[in-house]
Amino acid sequence: MRLRDEVFVVTGAQGGMGKETVKRFLEEGAYVAAVDLNIDNSIKNDRLLPISADLTNEEDVKNVFSKTYQVFGKITGLLNIAGVAQSATPIEEVSLDEWKKIIDVNTTAVFLTCREVAPYLKQQNDGVIVNVASISAVRPRPGLNAYIASKGATVSLSQALAIELAEYGIRVNVVNPGPADTQMLGQFSSKDMDIETTKETIFKKSVPLGKLIQPIDIANSLVYLSSKESAIVTGAVLNVDGGRGI
Ligand SMILES: NC(=O)c1ccc[n+]([C@@H]2O[C@H](COP(=O)([O-])OP(=O)(O)OC[C@H]3O[C@@H](n4cnc5c(N)ncnc54)[C@H](O)[C@@H]3O)[C@@H](O)[C@H]2O)c1
């Protein structure tokens, strides 16, 4: 067990990558606060704390960490997996509301959660943060303008925090998934394209290893970056993308 008795807050826990991450972290012996807009409360497990929260809301974010601390007695780390997609749209058709919504969830919520977790981690001089960005920030696709900007900002914020928090023994890293087999993938296609065709003809073909990334691939990379096996790794960006970023 690589995460025995450690305590992690996992956001986006109801989504494709999030669900698998919660499962893997429990298997590795961790306690997990599973956070999403509408989290499933039906699974009974003493190591699992489901919390429904809108991570763009400051009060909700405060509550996530105070509740986790209250129930489990410490916080080891934060895994920011929550996010929203953008359907490929020419820049002149992107509304200000759409832009703000994407930046709010993919960047501002990452700021809010990192800000909130920092004091908990600083008091123990130890801790980890992993933020999930996207390989599209390295190798952009046309029409994903707001999404790519939001993920690029998340990478920069993570590296800014890696240097700022290093003196407290807190590590901050990024995982860049390539096109992954979750319900989000279809949401990246343009409005006039069929989702399944886009998956096969555009996304799968764009991965040098010839297959879509699976949620377990992301979950495994998060286990590594959260465990002591990566004790000397901070400010890193790990592409888990089948070579898409090459
Ligand atoms: N699927 C892909 O191809 C792909 C590729 C690169 C990066 N990513 C990134 O990986 C992460 C996980 O994606 P996924 O494929 O599992 O997507 P998903 O849609 O299955 O899961 C995302 C989850 O985030 C939650 N969420 C959205 N807004 C929220 C908010 N305001 N507060 C709380 N929760 C909120 C959603 O409810 C959902 O459960 C995202 O950050 C995404 O941008 C995905």
Ligand as a Chemical Component Dictionary entry (heavy atoms), coordinates in Angstrom:
data_LIG
# 
_chem_comp.id                   LIG 
_chem_comp.type                 NON-POLYMER 
_chem_comp.pdbx_formal_charge   0 
_chem_comp.three_letter_code    LIG 
# 
loop_
_chem_comp_atom.comp_id 
_chem_comp_atom.atom_id 
_chem_comp_atom.alt_atom_id 
_chem_comp_atom.type_symbol 
_chem_comp_atom.charge 
_chem_comp_atom.model_Cartn_x 
_chem_comp_atom.model_Cartn_y 
_chem_comp_atom.model_Cartn_z 
_chem_comp_atom.pdbx_ordinal 
LIG N1  N1  N 0  -11.156 13.462 -21.261 1  
LIG C1  C1  C 0  -10.142 14.001 -21.924 2  
LIG O1  O1  O 0  -9.905  13.713 -23.106 3  
LIG C2  C2  C 0  -9.216  14.971 -21.243 4  
LIG C3  C3  C 0  -8.014  15.322 -21.881 5  
LIG C4  C4  C 0  -7.138  16.208 -21.258 6  
LIG C5  C5  C 0  -7.460  16.722 -20.002 7  
LIG N2  N2  N 1  -8.628  16.371 -19.401 8  
LIG C6  C6  C 0  -8.909  16.928 -18.065 9  
LIG O2  O2  O 0  -9.003  15.863 -17.137 10 
LIG C7  C7  C 0  -9.890  16.205 -16.062 11 
LIG C8  C8  C 0  -10.914 15.103 -15.856 12 
LIG O3  O3  O 0  -11.656 14.938 -17.038 13 
LIG P1  P1  P 0  -12.668 13.715 -17.305 14 
LIG O4  O4  O 0  -12.378 13.257 -18.659 15 
LIG O5  O5  O -1 -12.654 12.773 -16.169 16 
LIG O6  O6  O 0  -14.046 14.538 -17.366 17 
LIG P2  P2  P 0  -15.475 14.284 -16.739 18 
LIG O7  O7  O 0  -16.390 15.238 -17.406 19 
LIG O8  O8  O 0  -15.795 12.831 -16.758 20 
LIG O9  O9  O 0  -15.256 14.739 -15.209 21 
LIG C9  C9  C 0  -15.139 16.084 -14.819 22 
LIG C10 C10 C 0  -15.855 16.249 -13.482 23 
LIG O10 O10 O 0  -15.667 17.583 -12.999 24 
LIG C11 C11 C 0  -16.854 17.961 -12.335 25 
LIG N3  N3  N 0  -17.003 19.419 -12.223 26 
LIG C12 C12 C 0  -17.185 20.301 -13.243 27 
LIG N4  N4  N 0  -17.379 21.534 -12.746 28 
LIG C13 C13 C 0  -17.303 21.438 -11.400 29 
LIG C14 C14 C 0  -17.441 22.375 -10.337 30 
LIG N5  N5  N 0  -17.697 23.680 -10.567 31 
LIG N6  N6  N 0  -17.337 21.933 -9.066  32 
LIG C15 C15 C 0  -17.107 20.616 -8.819  33 
LIG N7  N7  N 0  -16.967 19.684 -9.772  34 
LIG C16 C16 C 0  -17.070 20.093 -11.061 35 
LIG C17 C17 C 0  -17.957 17.374 -13.219 36 
LIG O11 O11 O 0  -19.200 17.299 -12.518 37 
LIG C18 C18 C 0  -17.371 16.014 -13.604 38 
LIG O12 O12 O 0  -17.796 14.981 -12.730 39 
LIG C19 C19 C 0  -10.482 17.557 -16.454 40 
LIG O13 O13 O 0  -9.801  18.587 -15.775 41 
LIG C20 C20 C 0  -10.223 17.644 -17.956 42 
LIG O14 O14 O 0  -10.160 18.974 -18.400 43 
LIG C21 C21 C 0  -9.506  15.507 -19.988 44 
# 
loop_
_chem_comp_bond.comp_id 
_chem_comp_bond.atom_id_1 
_chem_comp_bond.atom_id_2 
_chem_comp_bond.value_order 
_chem_comp_bond.pdbx_ordinal 
LIG N1  C1  SING 1  
LIG C1  O1  DOUB 2  
LIG C1  C2  SING 3  
LIG C2  C3  SING 4  
LIG C2  C21 DOUB 5  
LIG C3  C4  DOUB 6  
LIG C4  C5  SING 7  
LIG C5  N2  DOUB 8  
LIG N2  C6  SING 9  
LIG N2  C21 SING 10 
LIG C6  O2  SING 11 
LIG C6  C20 SING 12 
LIG O2  C7  SING 13 
LIG C7  C8  SING 14 
LIG C7  C19 SING 15 
LIG C8  O3  SING 16 
LIG O3  P1  SING 17 
LIG P1  O4  DOUB 18 
LIG P1  O5  SING 19 
LIG P1  O6  SING 20 
LIG O6  P2  SING 21 
LIG P2  O7  DOUB 22 
LIG P2  O8  SING 23 
LIG P2  O9  SING 24 
LIG O9  C9  SING 25 
LIG C9  C10 SING 26 
LIG C10 O10 SING 27 
LIG C10 C18 SING 28 
LIG O10 C11 SING 29 
LIG C11 N3  SING 30 
LIG C11 C17 SING 31 
LIG N3  C12 SING 32 
LIG N3  C16 SING 33 
LIG C12 N4  DOUB 34 
LIG N4  C13 SING 35 
LIG C13 C14 SING 36 
LIG C13 C16 DOUB 37 
LIG C14 N5  SING 38 
LIG C14 N6  DOUB 39 
LIG N6  C15 SING 40 
LIG C15 N7  DOUB 41 
LIG N7  C16 SING 42 
LIG C17 O11 SING 43 
LIG C17 C18 SING 44 
LIG C18 O12 SING 45 
LIG C19 O13 SING 46 
LIG C19 C20 SING 47 
LIG C20 O14 SING 48 
# 
